[in-house]
Amino acid sequence: MFAPVAGHPSTIRALVGAFRDLRLADGDALGRLTAASPRAASVVRCYQRFRTLTAGTYDDEDQLRVAAALVAQQGVPADLGAVMLFCPERLTPGGHALVAAFAPRTFTAAVLGLTGDPEADAETRRLAGSLVAHLGEPSDSGPDAARLGSRVISAPEPESEVRAVVRALVERVDAGQSLHDVAVVWRVAEPHARLLHERLAEAGIPVYGPSVRRLSDTVTGRSLTALMDLVDRDCRRDDVMAFLAGAPIRETPGGPTVPVARWDRASRESGVVAGVDQWRSRLGRHRAELAARQGDRDPEWLEAHVDELERCERFIDELATVTSETFTTWTGWCGWATALVQRYIGEPPNRWPDAEIRAHHQVLDRLAALGAVASTITVDRPTFKAALAEQLEQSVDHAGRFGVGVLLGPIAALRGTDFATVFVIGAAEGRLPPPPRDDPLLPDNERLLTAGQVPARSIAAARERADFLAALAAASDQAVLTWARSDPVGQRALLPSRWVVETVRSLTGTLITARQLGEARPGTVPGLLVLESFAAALRAPGPAISVNELELKALDATFDGSIPTAAGPATHPLTAANPRLQRGFHTLQARAEPRFTEFDGVIGARPGLLPHPDRPLSPSRIEAWAQCPFRYYLANLLRLRKRDAPEAIDTIDPRDRGSLVHKILEDFVHEMPARRAPDQVWSADERERARQLTIEQCDAVEAAGRTGRPLLWKLERARIVREVSRTLDADERIRAERHLVSIGTEVNFGAGPDDPIPALTLDLDGAQVTFRGQIDRIDAAQDPDGPVVVYDYKTGSTTGYNGLADDPVVQGTKVQLAIYALAAERAFPGRPVRADYWHTAQPAGKELRGFEISAAGPRAREVLSTVAGGVAAGTFPAFPGKENPFFNSFEECGFCDFDHLCSPDRERAFAAKQDDPAIARFVELRGLKEEA
């Protein structure tokens, strides 16, 4: 029945829990379960098979039963003294047998904890009833009513929640009170346990209790888990890089560590996504491409990069080989895993933290113990992985020394303890208590058939309540409940637990609701401390919990004048001692000014901003400045580049798609005989060759890893095949209608002395600016005085080109074609020149949008002068354009590589300063005054 999901981790976890519960049932109870349903029968059969296979081993229940038999047979030592059973949650049959064996032979007593809540105490009273036969009638001295919390703290998020608790502990120390009688507990560990350990360490407060770190969280445990997953996840590039970055991995046994950053860049550039064959082929392809550019790059740079690719390829080959080995026994698997640790990590050096060194040896010890397990069945990889994962979930050591400092632990750890103050942290609805869940394998309606031998999951709700009330009862002075109103990770609001609401109702005597409590303002609810924000908590009276917070308090105080300074935090001594912090405050002050400054991208005129004749300017850069000058600044002056991860690509990038279609059309036209007449059509063979070229180029782009997910690429590939065929149809029609023939494709101008068209040099705003580029296609009439048409292929949508009729350069954002036409006008003097965008994806008759350069030339020169003047003046403000609610972004930011670098309020920031004369050229170019 479980075969389809047998290897799923959830199935394994559910079976482990079911087997643990079935361990307490006798044969009759198992028989009743077997008859309950086919599913329950399958679970029982799996359990019985498990018991058969583990017949030579023992567990805690076996040890209890053997101990009970030994006591019954041999008695107890005379000096044993009294035996006490202290605050058990429940007793298994073996536990009952041991109590029964001790009871007549020595003084035996049981202390059972009661909370005063009938529902929470029901399980404890049933346990007391089961002990009557051995220990006599119980003496009930439990409380008449459950004790609730004495104070509640509401924080905006878990970080502030933890800081509030730590601040209370610091205040306790400042008041001269001890810490050993304070406990901080939680029901759900993450993120509160980790944050508590970190913040208390910063505050210098010692702690003790179970460690929150697992072996799987350590360097060795995490690396071993990653190694195990590599083969199952097909050596995905991101998994390999995460493995290499997660520990000092050796490139060769005992050798230096791998250069993670360089290999990450090389694999990205190679387009590797997953699969050993892909690692080999794409790294090899990239290496061959670099080798083919020997004359273009520095030889030393080239040699270093080729060597890097070769070393990476060798490492991946070895990694894939050793991690794909298979074994059939525990000894084989554990020996293999140990060898992996020794090969890739080796012996930890002394510079490692002591905790990591101990954890490293603990992992090896766990492998040795697991390797000693004898088994008569074959152990496959999933079985070994599941067992190893279970071993690595064990805690690492123990935090602190018992009784020294504050106890940190799970809420169940406080049963039967005594503390002065208890903090119950993370008391949000859905976390304290967690929502009840029935067992998918053995639901409660079937468990009830065993008369309690297989405990019902519904008992867990009462046990959660008992743990909570026991924790509150452990506090002799005060019990404080805290919760966070939001979950930053889950991006959702949180309401207080119903038990928090219960506490506040008892403190106030009012029927307040969870929502009212979550929306309460500071000082409005007795017994409730509301922290509105991190900043508000920082400004509240009270001590700082760390040096960092002390410095923040000092700097924050300069804003409200409690510490007089000349100009706020920017001149505070703490700021003066930290140049980076000082620079940050100066940035904030400058951006708050009503004019653009260097911190807004307006850096002023500087040498080298405007390209000189020896270093021509490409038309695409002009468009970039007109769209958003800050984007031009980041890409062309700071030379920032987006690092694309091949595995994150869903479909082919529009730029790669455009280059692909351009390449197909260029290769086709160059390979085919030139059309000698405007009405000459493409033959069937020529069209077939176009289809073959399309397939070849698509295959090449796919092999380079730039096409994204296979299914989406399959659809896009079919569109490209149709688009090329449709372009040939349009070519025949347009040439015939315009009486033109093609005289060149991918025509370079200004790139070199042999180019058919020289560079275009214009006098713009008093400066000589040279342009270069590559014209997609030039058609001309066969008459020497006839018209010349310049085409620019566009494979995307027509959005953004609708304004050509009113403005041929669309406020400078579509200036590329005009520059091409101006270059062609000089190359063909006396002939009329037209420029058209050729939208290859549009239906017949709607492909072309353009203008006559004789009419558009003055406007193009005007815009080019504006852009050149803006660049030369160092004017690079961030311009987001209008908000686009559909994409939850702005019109100029939707496809920008640097979108995440700009502030969320970029639109407001630009609008507040757009009257600054420094950007008057840009404002006029984009018509912002007219819109206002």
N, C-alpha and C positions, 0 to 999 in steps of 0.2 A: 504493500500500500504506500510506503514512504519512498519507494525507489526514485520517482521523479525529483524529489527534493532531499534525497538522502545526504548529499554532500553540503547542503546549505548550512551556514553557521547557525541560523535561527533554529533549524531542525535539531542540530546537535545540542544546542543550549536547552531546547525544550525537552529533549530526551534525557539529558543529564539531570534536569530538575525532576522529571517524572520518575527516573530510576531512584533518585534520592528519597522520594516519598514512598515509592513501592517497597523500598528496603525494609520499611517498618510494618509491612502487611504480612499476614500469614497465608497459608494455602487457601483457606476458605474465602478470605477477602479477595485474593487474586482470582479465584474462580468466579465470584460474583461480578467482578470487573470484566472478565472475559466474556461473560454472557450479556453484558450491557450493550455492546455495539461492536461491529467489525473493527472499527478504529481502535477501541479500547483493547480488543483481543489482540490486535497487531502490536500495540504497545507492550502488553503483558508478554507476548512471545519474544519480542526484542529484549525485554528485561530478563526473561528466563535464559535466553541464549547468552546474554551478557554475564549472568551469574555462573553459567557453565564454563565460559571462557576464563573467568577470573576466580575459579574455584581454589586455586593455589595461593590466593592473596587474602589479605584481611583488611578491614576498615575499623572505624571507631566503634561501630555497633558490635562487631565481633569481639573486640577487646573488652567491652563492657560485659558481655555475656560470659567470656572466659574468666574475667575477674570475679564475677558473681559466683561462678561454679567453684573457683578456688577458695573463696571465702566460705562457701557452704561446706566444702570438703575439709579444709584445713584450719578453719577458724581465723582469728586475727591475733597479731602480737599483743602481748599484755601491756606494752608501753605505748600502744597506738593512741590511747586517749579518746576523746569524743570526736565523732564525725558529724559535720554540719553540712547541710545542703543549703547553699545561699543563693537566693533570688534566681532560680532557674526559670526560663520562659516556658519550657515543657520538658518532659522526660520521654525518652524512647523506651521501647520494651526492655532493652538492655539496661538502661538506667534504672527502671523500676526493679529489675531483677537484682541489681547491685544494692539498692536501698533495702530490698527485702532480705538480702543476705546479711547486711551489716546490722539491721535493726535488732535482732535478738542477741547479738554477740557483743555489742558495745553501745554506749549511749549515742543515739543518732537523733538529730533534730533537723528540721527544715525551716528556714526563714523565707517566706514568700512575700513579695512586695505587692501592696494594694495602693491604688491611686485615689479611691473614693468615687470613681466613675463606674457604675454598674456594667456598662457595656465593655469598657476596657478591662475590668477585673473578672469578666466571666470565665475566660480561659484559666486564669490563676485559681479561681475557686474550684473549677473542675479538677485541676491538678491536686489541689488540697484534698478534695474528696477521694481521689485515687490513692492517696497516701494514708488514709485513715486506717486501713487494715494493717499497716506496718508501723505507723507512728502515733496512732490514737487520734482522738478528736482535736481539731485545731483550736487555737485561742485567737479570736479575731480582735485585733487592736488597730485595724486600719482606720484611716480618716473618714469622717462622715461625708465630706464633699471633696471633690478634686480641687487642687490648688492651680490657679491660673497665673499668667504673667503679671508682673508689677509695672512694666513699662514697655512701650512699643516705639520703634524707630522706623520711619519711612524715608527711604533714600531714592534718588533719581535713577541710579543704576548700581550694579554690584560693586564696582570700584568704590563709590562713595559709601555704600553700605558697610564694606569692610573697613574703610577708613574711620567711620563713626565708631565702630567697635574698638579699633586700635586706639583711637583718641580717648575713649572712656578708660581704657587700660592705662594709658599714659597719665591721665588725671588721677587714677587710683594710686599709681606709684608716687606722683607728686604729693599726694596727701599722706604718704607714709604707710599705706596699706600694703599687704602682701599680695603676691600673685599666685602662690601655690594652691590657693583655695578658689581659683577662678577657672571655669571651663567654658570653652566656645565650641559649640557642636552644630552639626548640619544634618539634614536628611539626604540631600543630593550634593555630592562633593564638588562637582565642577559648576561654576568657576571659583566658588567661595574658598574651598580648601587651599587651592594654589595661591589665591590672592592673600589669604590670611598668613600663610607661611612667608610670602614675599614681604608684605607690609610690616609684619612683626619683626622680621629680620632687620628691616630698615630702621625700625624704632629701637632696636637693641633689646627687645623683650624675649627672654628664653621661652621655649615651648617644648612640650613632650607629647607623645602619643604615636599612633600608627602613622607611618610615612604615607604621604599621598602619591609618591612616585612608585610606578611599577617597573619591573625589569624591562618591559617593552618601551618605557619612556627613556631608558638610558642609551648611551651611544652604541654600545655593543648589541643590546637587545633590539633597538630600532634598526640597526644595520643588518642584523641577521634576518629580521622579518622582511626587510626590503629585498634582500637576496632571495629569499624563498618565493617572493611574489613576482620576481622579474620574469621567469619563464611562463608562469600562468598568465601574466599580463602582456606576453609577447614582446618583452624587452621594449616597452614604450619609452620614447625618448625622455619624457618628463619624469618617468619613474627612475630611469637610469641616472639622470642628473640629480634627482632628489636623493638617491642613494649616495652618489659621489659627494654631494654637498653636506650630507648629514653626519659625516665622520671623516677623519683623516685617512682616506682610503689609499692604499699603496698601489702605485702603478705597476711595480714588479715586486716579487717577494722580498721583503726587507729593504726595498728601494724607496725613492722619494714619493711623496703623495702626488696624486693626479692634479693637473692644472684645471680645476673645475671650470673656471670662468672662460678659459680659452676653448675648452672642449664644448662647452655649452654654446658659445658663439659659432664654432665650426659646425656643429650639428644643426643649429638653426639655419645657417646659411646653406647647408646641404639639403635642407628640406626633409630631414629624417623625422618620421612619426612613430613607426613601430615595426617590429620584425627584424630578425637578424639579417635576412637577405637585403632588406632596405638599408640597413646600416652599411652593409658592404657596398652595395651598388651606388648609393647616393654619396657616401663619403668618397668612393672611388671616382665618381663622376665629377665631384667638386674638385678633387685633386687634379684630374685631367684638365679641367677648365683653367685652373691656376697655372698649370704647367704650360698651357697653350698661350699664356699671356706673358711669357718671359721677357719680351721686349718692352712691355708696357709698365712693369713695376720694378721696384728696387730688388735686385737679385737676392740680397740677404733676407729681405722681408718675405719674398716668395719662397725661398728655401726653408725658412722657419715655419711658414704656414703649411707647406707640403709635408714637412716632417711631423708637424702637429697632427695632421689628418692621418698619416700612416700609423703613428703611435696610438691614436684613438681607435683606429680600426683594429689593430692588433689586440688592444685591451678588450674591446667588445667581443671579438672572436673568442678569446679565452674565457671571458665572463659568461658568454652564452653556452660554451662547452661545459664548463664545470658546474654551472647551476642547473643544467638539464639532465645531469646524471640521475639514475634511478636505482633504488635498492629495495629489498624485500623484508629486511629485519630492522628492529629497533637499533641494533648495534651498528648496522650499515648506515642507516640514516643519521644517527647521532655522530658517528665518526666523520661522515661527510660534512655535517654542519660545523663540527669543531674545526675541521680543516679549512672551511671557508672563513671562519673567524680568524684563524691563524694566518691565512694567506692575505686577506684584504685589510685586516686591522693589526694583527701581530700583537706583541706584548705591549701593553700600555706604557708609555714613557712616564717618568716621575712627574712631569709637568701637568699631567692629568689631575683633576681633583680626586681626593682620596675616595669620595663616594663613588665616582665613576670607575676607579680601579677595582674597588670591592665588588661593584655590580658586574664588571667584566668577568671576574672570577666566579661570581655567583651564576652567571649564565653558563659558563663552562661546567660548573658543578651540576647544574640542572640537566645539561646534556648528558653528562656521565651517568647520572642516576637514571635518566630515561633510557639510555642505551643498555642498562643492565636488566631491563624488563624482558622476561622470557615470554615468547608468544608462539603459538602453534599455527597461527594464520598469517597470511601475507600482509605486510604493512605497506600500503601504497602512499603516494605523496600527500593526498588530501588528509589521510589519517594522521600522518606524521605532522603536517602543518597544524592541524587542530590540536594535537597533543602539545606541540611546542608553544602554540599560542596560549594554551591553558597554563603552561609552566611560566611563561613570561608575564602573566597577569599577577604574579605574586608580588607582594610589597617589597620594596628595597629597604632593608634595615628597619630601624625604628627612630623616630625623631626625638632628639634630646635625651635627657636622663629623667627617669620616673620621679615625679614630685618636684622637679625644678622648673619653675616658670608656670606658664598657662597650659592647661590641657586642651589639645585640639583633637577632635575625633568625631565619629558618627554619633548621632543622637542616642542610639541604642546602648552606647557605652556607659551611660550615666545611671543605669538601673542599679539601685542599692548603694549609690555613692552619696557623699556629702560635700557640698561646696558652699562657699558664701555667696558667690554670684555665678549665674549661668546665663550665657548668651546663646539663644537659638537663632541662627542666622539662615537667611534664604527661605523665610516663611511665606512664600508666595503660593497662590492657588495653583494646584497642579504639581507642586513640588513638595509641599508639606500639608497633607500626605499626598503621595503620588496617586494618580487615578487607579482604581481597582481594575484588575485584568483577570479574566478567567483563563484557565489553562486550555490551549487549543487541542492538546492531546488527550487530557483527562479532565473534562469540565466538572464543575462542582456537582451537577446532578448525577454524575456517575460515581464521584468520590463518596457521596453520601451513602452509597450502597455498602461501603466497607465499615460502617458503624464507627467512624473516626480513626480507623487504622491508617487510612490514607487521608491526611488532613485536607479539609476544604480550603480553597484559596480565599474564601470570604473571611476566614479567620484572620487573614493578614490585615484587614481594616481595623479590627479590634486591637491587634498587636501594635499597629502604627500609633493608635490612640494611646495605648498603654506606654509606649516608649516616650511619646511626647509629654504625657503627664508625669511620668517618672523623672524626666529631665527637669521639669519645672519644680517638682517636689524636692529634687536634690539641692535646690538653692535655699539656704537658710536666711539669706538677706534679700536679694532681689533676683528676679528672673526676667530677662529682657528679650523681647522678640523683635526681629528686624526683617524687613523685606524691601526689595527694589521694585520700583514702579515700572521699570522697563527692562527688556532683554535686548541689549545691543546686538548680540549675535543673531538672534531670531527676528530682530526688527519688529517687536510687538510690545504692546503694553501688558503689564502684569497687575492683577488684583491681589490684595492680601488674602492669605489663607483664611478659611472660615474659622479656624482656631484663633487667628489673630483678631478677627472680628468679635469672636466670643470674649476674648480678653478685654478688648476696648469697651464692649458693652458692660462687662462687670465693673470696669473702672469708672465709667461715666454714668451708668444706670439708664442709658438711652438705647433705643433700638437702631443704632447706626448701621448702614449697609456697607458692603465692601466697596461699592463705587463711591459712596460719600467719603469713606475713609481714604480711598485713593486720590480723591480730589481735594482733600482737606488742606487748608492753608496753615502756616505756622501759628501756633498759639490758639487755635480754635477748638481743639479737642483735648481735654485733660488726659494726661498720661501718654500723649502722643508727641514725639519729637519729629517734626517734618523738616527734612533737608531739601531745600528747593533746587539746589544745583551744587556742583563741585565748588564753584566760586563762592556761593553763599556759605557753604561749610567752611571754606578757607577764611572768610571774613568774620565768622562767628567767634565770640570769645572762647578762649581755650588754648591749650598748648599745641605746638606743632608736633607731628608724630615722627618727623625725620628732618635731616638737614635740608633736603630738597624742599620740603614743605615750609620750613622756616624761612628759606630764601624767597619762596613764592609769597609768603605772607608779607615779608618786608617789601618786596617789589609792588605787591598789590596795594599796600598801604599808601604808596605814593600817588595813587589815583584819587584818593579821597582827602588828601591833605593832612592826614594824621601824622605823617612824617614829612616835614617841609623839604622840598627839593626845588631846584631852579626850573627844571623842565620835565618833571615826572620821572618814570623809571629809566629813561635813557641816560640820565646823569647819575643814577644811584651808584654807590661804590661797587655793589655786586655786578652791575652791568659793566662798569669800567674795567673790571677784572676779567671779563669774558668778551673778547672782541666779536665773536659770532652773535652773542646775545645782544650786544650793543648795535650791531648791524641790523639785527631784526627789529629792534625798537625804532631805529632810524627809518627803516622801511615802512613801518606802520604809520609813523608820523608823516612821512612824505606822501604816502597814499591818501592820507586824510586831508591833504591840502586841496584847495579848489582848482589847482592847475596840474597839468601833467609834469611828472618829474622822471628822472632816470629809473626810478623804481616802478614807473608805469610804462616803461618802454621808450620814452622820449629821451634819448641819450645825448642829443646834440650833434652838431657837425664834427666829424672826426675823419682823419685820413683813411682812405681805403674803403669807405662805405660804398661809393659808387664805382663799379668796375671800370677800368681804363681800357683803351683800345686793344691792348695786348691780352686782355682777359675779358672777352665779350660776355654780354648778359643774355641769358636765354629768355624767350618770351614767357615761359611758364613762371619765372620769378616775378615778372611784372604783374601777372595775374594774381600771384600769391600776395603781393603787397596790397593790391587793390581790394582783395577779399578781406584780409586781416593782416595789417602790418606786423603785428606781434608774431604771427606764424612765420612770416618772412624772416624776421629777426632770429627766431629760434632755429629755423632750418638752414638758413644761408649764412648767417653771421656767427652764431654759436655752433652751427653744424650738428645739432642734435638729430638723432634718428630713432625711430620707433623700432623696438626689438620684437618682431613678430615670432610667435611660437607656432611652428608648423601644425602641431596637434590642435591648436585653437582655431584653425581655419575651417569654417563650415563650408564655404564655397569659394571659388576662385575670386581673387581680388579684382575689382573693376579695372584697376590699372594693368594687372597682368592679362586680363581678358582683352583689353584694348590692344596691348602689345602683341598678343597672340594673333588677333585678326589682322593687324597691320602686317605682321610677319608673313602670314599666309598669302595675303594679297600681293605683297612685295615679291615674294618668291615666285608666285604664279606669273605675274606680269614679266618679270625678268627672264623666266624660263620659256615663256611662250613667244612666238614671233609677234612683232609689233603689228597693231591694226593699221592697215594702210589706207583704209577709207572709214569715214564716220559710220557708215551703215554695215560694216563688216561684223558678223556675229561670231560667237564662240562655238566651235564644233562640239559634237558629242564627246569626242576623245579629249578635247581640251577641258571640257567641263568635268569629265571623269578624273583628269589629272588634278584639277582643283580640289575635287573631293579627296583624292589620295593625299595631297599636300596638307589638307585640313586634318586628316586622320594622323598623319605623321607628326605634325606640329602639336596636335593635342596629346599624342603619346609622349612627346618630349617634355611638355609642360607637366604632364602627370608624373612622369618618371622623376622630375625635379622636385616633386612634393609640394606643388603650389596650387593644387586643384581642390583641396578640401575633402569632404566626405564623399565616398564612392557613389552613393545614390544621387546626391545633388549634382555631382560632377557628370554623371551619366545623362541627366536631363539637360544640363548646360551644354554639354558636348553636342547633343543633338540639335540644340538651338544654334550653335555656332556653325554646324554643317549647313543648316537651312539658311543662315544669314549670309554665308559666303555665296551660296547658289543664288540667293536673291540679289546680292550685290552685282553678280555677273549679269543678271537680267536688267538691273537698273543701269549698268554700264552701257549695254547695247542701246537702250532707249535714250539715255541722256546724250550719248555721242551723236546719235542720229538726229535728235531734236535740235541740238546746238551746232551740228555740223563741225565737230571737233575730233581730233585724234590725240591720244596720250603721247606726250613727248618726254615723260620722265616720272618715276615714282621714287619715293624716299630720297628726294633731291637735297643734298647738303648745301648749305650756304654759310660761309664764314668759318668753317671748321678747318680748312686747309687750303694751300695754294692751288690745288688741283680741282677745287670745287667748281662746278659749272656756273654758280652764282656767287659773287663776292659777298663779303660781310656787309651788313647794312649799318652805316654810321650816320647818326642824326645829331644835330645840334639841339640839345634839349636843355632848356633853362640855363643856357650859357656854358654847358659842358658837352664835350663830344662823347656820346655813348654809342658803343658798337654792339650789334646784335648778331647772334648766330642761331642756327636751328636746322631743322630738317623738314622739308615740305613733303607731305604725304603723296601728292600727285599734282602734276601740271598738265593740262590739256591746252591745245592751241588750234586755231583754224589753219587750214593748209595755205590760205592766202597769207603772204608775208606781212601784210598790214592788218590782218584779222585779229580778233580778240584772243586773249590769253585768260585761262581760268585756273585759279589755284584752289585745290580742294584739301580739306582737312577731315580725315575720317574720324567719326565719333561713334563709338559702339554702345554708349549708354543712352539714357533718356534725353528728351529734348528740354527738360526742365532747366531754366536758366538761359535759354536761347530765344525765348519768346520776345524779348525786348530789342532784337536786332533791327527791326524796322524803324524804331525810334532812336536808337543809339547803337551804331555798328560795333561798339566795343563794350556795351552794357556796363557803363561806369568803370571801365578798366578791368572787369572780371573776365572779359572774353576778348583780349587784345592780341592773342597769338596769331589768329588768322590775318588780322590787319597788318601785322609786321611781315608775315609771309608775302602778302600782296604788295607791300611797299618794296620789299626786296625784289620781287618779280618785276615790278614796274621799272626799276632801274636796270634790270637785266634785259628787258624788252622795251627799249625806248620807242615812243611813238605808237605803241599798240595799246588799245584799251584793255585794262586788267579788271577781272572780276574775281571775287573770293566767295567760296561757298563751303559751309559745313555740310559734310555728307554723312547723314545719320543712317548707318547701315542696318539698324534694327527696325526702321520705320517702313510702313507699307508703300507700295508703288505710288509715285506722285508726291510723296511727302518727305522725300529723303533730303532735299536741299533747302538750306536757309543761308542767305548771304547778302552781298552788297557790291556796288561798284566802288572801286578804290578811289576813283576821281571825286566821288561825293563824300566818301568816308575818310579820305586821307587827312584833311584838316582836323577833324575830331580825333583821329587816332594820334596825330602829333601832339595835340593839346593834352590828351590824357597821358601820353608817354612823358611829356614834360612835367606834368604834375607828379607822376610817380617818381621820375628821376629826381625831381626837386625834393620830394619827401624822403627818399632814401639818402640823398646827399646831406640833408639836414638832420639825419638821425632820428626821424619821427616814426616810431614803431608802437603805437598804442594797440591794445587788445580790443578788437571790435567784434562783438558777438552777433550783431544783426538783431533781427526781431526774434522773439521767442517762438519756437515751434512746438506746441503742446503735443502734437502727434508723436514726435520722437523724444519728448521730454528733454529738449535741448534748444539750441539757438540755430538760426539758419546758416551761420558761418562755422558752426562748431560740430555739426553732426558727423562729418567725416574727417575731422581734424585729428592728426596724430597726437596733438598736444592738448587735447580737450581737458584732460585730468590735471594739467598744470595750472589752469586758470581758476580763479575763485568762483564760487557758486553765484555771487552777486555781481557778476561781470557786467550785466546789462545796466544795472543801476550805477555802477562805478563809472562806466563810460558816459552815460547820460548826464551825470553830475559835472563832468569836466569837458563836455564836447564844445563848449564855447571858448575854450582856451585857444588863443591865436596860434599856438604852436602846431595845432593840427588842422588849421583852417583849410589847407589844401585838400586834406583827406575828406573833411566834412563837405566841402564843395563838390569833390569828385563823386561821392556817394549820394549827393542830393539830400543830405540830412537836414539842412536848413529848410528846404522846400517841404519836407515831410512834417517838420515842426509847425 
